[in-house]
Amino acid sequence: MAIKIAIGKLTLGLPLNSFVLSQTLQYQFKPLHVTYDHTYQVQFLPHHHKDPFDRLLIAQALVEGLVILTADHEFPQYGVQVVW
């Protein structure tokens, strides 16, 4: 989100840290730390997506069995469940 804000692709009504805190409290989000298993999974991903950060998110979702919230049309090609 910080990268998207910095390049002008995302605007929030409040500072990023305040937004994240409010959403975390409202939806009871828990941080997901990057593990070795997540990084190992990246090597097996096909190259539909070039962004290394997105590839890591996809790997995390695959390893942890999570749903990804994104409008990126390339994510579903990896077999991850996407909501948007």
ZANU-804369 format. One line per field, with one value per residue (C-alpha): residue number from 1; residue in three letters; x, y, z. Coordinates in steps of 0.05 Angstrom, whole numbers. Example, Ala and Ser with C-alpha at 12.3 -4.5 7.8 and 13.67 -1.06 7.14 Angstrom:
num: c(1|2)
residu: c(ALA|SER)
xx: c(246|273)
yy: c(-90|-21)
zz: c(156|143)
***
This chain:
num: c(1|2|3|4|5|6|7|8|9|10|11|12|13|14|15|16|17|18|19|20|21|22|23|24|25|26|27|28|29|30|31|32|33|34|35|36|37|38|39|40|41|42|43|44|45|46|47|48|49|50|51|52|53|54|55|56|57|58|59|60|61|62|63|64|65|66|67|68|69|70|71|72|73|74|75|76|77|78|79|80|81|82|83|84)
residu: c(MET|ALA|ILE|LYS|ILE|ALA|ILE|GLY|LYS|LEU|THR|LEU|GLY|LEU|PRO|LEU|ASN|SER|PHE|VAL|LEU|SER|GLN|THR|LEU|GLN|TYR|GLN|PHE|LYS|PRO|LEU|HIS|VAL|THR|TYR|ASP|HIS|THR|TYR|GLN|VAL|GLN|PHE|LEU|PRO|HIS|HIS|HIS|LYS|ASP|PRO|PHE|ASP|ARG|LEU|LEU|ILE|ALA|GLN|ALA|LEU|VAL|GLU|GLY|LEU|VAL|ILE|LEU|THR|ALA|ASP|HIS|GLU|PHE|PRO|GLN|TYR|GLY|VAL|GLN|VAL|VAL|TRP)
xx: c(0|57|86|19|10|80|69|0|-42|-75|-106|-132|-173|-122|-49|-30|-12|-80|-117|-82|-95|-169|-178|-139|-184|-248|-236|-190|-134|-70|-2|27|103|143|170|221|164|134|199|211|142|159|208|152|105|96|117|48|66|131|122|164|120|57|91|108|35|12|62|38|-34|-18|23|-27|-91|-112|-156|-126|-163|-142|-167|-105|-130|-66|-72|-125|-79|-38|-96|-106|-175|-186|-240|-255)
yy: c(0|47|36|48|113|136|127|159|96|95|151|141|188|185|168|97|76|102|68|1|5|21|-36|-84|-68|-69|-134|-167|-175|-208|-195|-251|-254|-278|-348|-392|-434|-373|-354|-426|-428|-368|-411|-457|-401|-393|-325|-295|-237|-199|-160|-194|-167|-194|-261|-265|-249|-304|-353|-336|-347|-414|-438|-413|-428|-355|-311|-250|-184|-153|-127|-155|-201|-242|-270|-323|-354|-380|-419|-372|-352|-278|-231|-163)
zz: c(0|16|-53|-87|-47|-65|-139|-137|-150|-82|-40|30|72|129|139|121|192|218|161|174|248|239|189|233|292|252|215|266|215|239|208|167|171|112|126|90|63|31|-3|-26|-58|-103|-143|-166|-190|-265|-291|-304|-258|-258|-193|-138|-82|-115|-127|-53|-34|-82|-51|19|-1|-31|28|81|42|44|1|-33|-38|-105|-171|-207|-262|-262|-191|-206|-258|-199|-169|-109|-88|-103|-78|-109)
***
